[in-house]
Amino acid sequence: MLNSKRALGAVFSLVFWGVLCSARAAQANPRVFPFTYTVDTMPKGELELEQYVDYIPVRVQNVLGSTGTLSWYGSTDFQTELEYGLTSKLELGLYVTFAPTLEYGYNGPTSFVGNGLKERLKYRFADAGEWPVDVGVYGELVEDQRELEIEAKILLERRIGPVRIAANLTGEHENYFTCNICSTPGVRQTSSQQDWVLNPSAGVSVEATPAIQPGVESFLYAEYTNPSATPRPFGLGPHLYVGPTLLSQFGRLWWNVGAYARVTDTAHQLQPQDTFGNFWVRSVIGYEL
């Protein structure tokens, strides 16, 4: 079902891997965790390309049939980022985001990512190990077809031998655009709605070898609407996900993947409007240009 969307994802992956597999031996600056940012930044003048793919099994409904049959569907989202070291401590990130829509005849959730652009800056206050806990800050602006979003993070990190512990304290302010002709379920209909989102995350990884770093990570999503929604819909959370991660490095090329299970509301039966599924997989591939 919905083979065109899966084919699109396969094309993205094949093209990206084909370009990156020409990598020569060098040291990249990889993402240790798929969701949690570490404090380290790109060296001044260095450039890196990263491709994100999110995969979330959700429920969709066939609205053309008389029975309204429910089916499982693999929701995917794509983000392509360029990272550039402005200084030895300040990093610029530029994103393009793409969220494929459901095929005609199916009713399902709206992606948590919209088609649009992101810009962000990350700054670290000191070199690794200078402070008892490494500290950085992160600011991001998102403009897509649904909203204007401002996001801020406090980045915390501590290394103990081969073990790396990282945590992000994240908050977002979302301003939704007016959509008078929208029919997609889950898209807000008024520009007056301004929501707050809490999205903290944390992870622990172990450098088994320089090329292989397994870990475990968790992240939480909780949205608070204005005006508040009563009763509180399932989609607003809080949703907590936990799962294993693995970073693999191949010189300039690296790959990070995490597979997570939702550990909150485990008895909830997914409905066609539910964006946050029982499982979530994120893959991030990076290449130092």
N, C-alpha and C positions, 0 to 999 in steps of 0.2 A: 504494500500500500504506500502511496505517496512516494513512488520511486524517484521522481524528479528531484526531490529535495535531497535524498540520500546520494543520488548521482552527483549533485552539485558539491556536496561535502567531499565526495571521493575525488572530484576534480581538483578542489582546493588542496587537498592533502598531497595528491600526486605531483601537482605543479610545484608546491612548496618544497617537498622533499627532493624533487629533481634539481631544483636550484641549489639547495643547501648541501647536497651530497658531494659537491666539489670542494668542500672545506679542506683547508690545509692546516697542519699542526700549529696551534697557537692557543693562548689562554683566553677564554671568553669570560663574560660577567653574567653568570646564569641566575635565573630565578630559583631560589632554593625551594620555595613552596608555590603552588599554583595560585593561592589567594593571598597569603600573608607576605607583605614586603619586608625585606631586610633593610638595614640602614645603609649598606654600601651603595655607592653610586658609580656610574661610568667614569673612567678616566677622562680628563680634559681632552677634547677633540676627537674622542672615539665615538663610533656610531654602531648601533646594533638594531637588527630587525627581529621582531617577535610576532608569532602567529598564535592566537588563542582560539581554541575550539571548546565550546561547552556542549555537553550532551546530557539531556534530562528526559527519562521516560515519563510521559504524561498520558492522560486519557483524552481522546477526541470522540466526537459524535458525528455519525453520518446523518446530516439533516435532509438529504434528498430521499432517503428511504422512509417508508411508513413506520418502521419500528424504532428509528433513532438509535441504531446499534452503536454501542461503545466499543472502541478499539484502543490498543496501545499504540503509541506513536513516539518516535525518538525526536524530541525537540532539539534543535541545534542553533547555536549562535557563534558568530565569527568576529574576532577583533584583530586588526593588524596594527602593530605599533612600531614606531621608530623612536629609539632612545638615543640621546646625544649628550655628551658631557660638556656642559657650558664652562664649568670650572672643575677643579679637583674635588669639590664638595657639592656642586649644584648640577642636577640632571634634569633635562627637558624630555618629556614624552609626548608624542603626537599620535593619535589613534584614528582609525576609520572603523566603524562598527557596522555589521550587517546581520540582520535577523530575518531569515527566510520565513515567509508567511505560509499558512496552511493552504492546501489546494482547495479549489472550489468544491463546495458540497460538504465540507467538514467544519464543525464547530469545536473550537479548542481554546486553550489559554493564550493570552498575549505574552510574548517573550519579555523577559526582564531586561533585555537590551533592545534599544531602538536603533533604527538606521540613522547614522549621523556621525558626528565628530567629537573627539575628546582632546583636551590639552591639560598637561599636568607638569608640576615641578616637584622635585624631591631634593631635600637638603639635609646633609648630615653635619652635626656640630663639631665632631672630632674624629680622628682616625680610630680604627678599631682597637679596642683595648685601652685607650687613654682614660676613659671614664669607667667606673664600676659597671655601668650599664650603658651601652651605646644608644644614642638618641638621635632621631631624625624627625623631620616634619614633611608632610606631603599635602599638596593642594591640587584639586582637579576641577575643571569646568567641562560640563557635558552639554552639547546642543544636538538634539535629534528631533524627529518629527512629532514627538509627544511632549517633550518637556525641556526645561532648562534646569540643570542640576549643578549644585556646588557641593563638593566633597572635601573633607579635611581628615587627615590622619596624624596621629602621633605614633611614631615608629620606635619600638624598644627591642633591644637585642643583647644577648649575652653569650659568649663562647666559653665553653669549659672543655679544653682539650679538643677532641674530635666532635663534641656535641655542640650544636647551635640551637639556642632557644630564641624565638622571636614572637612578638605580639604587636598587633595594630589596634589602636583605639580609634574607631572610625565613626563619623557622623556625616549625614547628607541632608541637604535642604532641597526639595524638589518643587518646582513650579510648573504645573501642567498647563498646556496650551488649550485654547478653545477648539472643539472639534464638533461642528454642527451637523456633519453628515457621516460621522463615524458609525460603523456597524460592527467593528471588531470588539468582541466581548473583553471587558477589562480595561479599555481605554477610557480615561476620564473625559467628561464632557464639558468641563468648565475651566477657565483659566484662573478662577478665584481659589482653586484648591491648591494649598501649599502644605506639603507633607514633610515630616521629619523621619529619617531612617537611621537606625542604629545597626551597624554592621561590623562588629569587632571580630577579630580572628587571631589565632595563635597556632604555633607549630613547633615541633622538636625534630631535629634531624641529626643523623650520625654520619660522619665522613668515613665510611668503611674503607674506601680508597678515594683518591682524588677524582676518579671517574664515576664512582657509584656512591650515592648518598640517599639511603632510605630514611623515611621519617613518618610522622603522624601529624595531622592537622585538623583543626576544627574551625568553623565559622558560624556566625549567627546573623539572622536577618529579622528585624522587627520594624514595621512601618506604623507611624502614628499620624492619622489624617486630621486635617483641619477643614471643616468641622469633623469631630470624632464620629466614627461609625459604630452604631449600636444596633444589634449585637455585633461583636467584633468578627469580621469574616476570617475564614481560615487563611486566606492569602496574605493577610497582614502580619501573620506570625504572632509570637516569635517562633522561628524555625532554626533548629540547631543541627548542623551536619558534622560528622566525624568520620575520618577515614585515613588510610595509608597513602603515602606519597613516595615518589621515586624520582631522583634527579640523575640523569646520565649525561656525561660530557664526552665530546669527541673533538677535541681541539677547539676550533672556532664555533663548532656546532654543539648545541646542547638540547636536551629534551626533558621536560618535567611533566609528570602526570600524577593526578590524584583521583581516587575513587571514594566517594563519600556516601554514607547512609544517614537519612534524617532520623534523629533519635527523639524528636518531639512529636506528639500527636501520632504515634505509631498505629493507633487503631483507626485513624481517619481513612475513609474510602475515597480515593481520588475521584474528582468530578471533572467534567470538561473545562471548567474555568480555572482549575488549579495549576498555577505556574510551578509551584514548588513540589516536585515529585518525591517519591520515596528514596530515589538515588540520584546522584549528580556526579558526572565525570568531567574533569577539566584537563585539557592537554595544552601545554605551552611549548612551542619550539622556537629557539632563538639562534641567531647567527651573527657573529661579529663581522661587520663589513670592513 
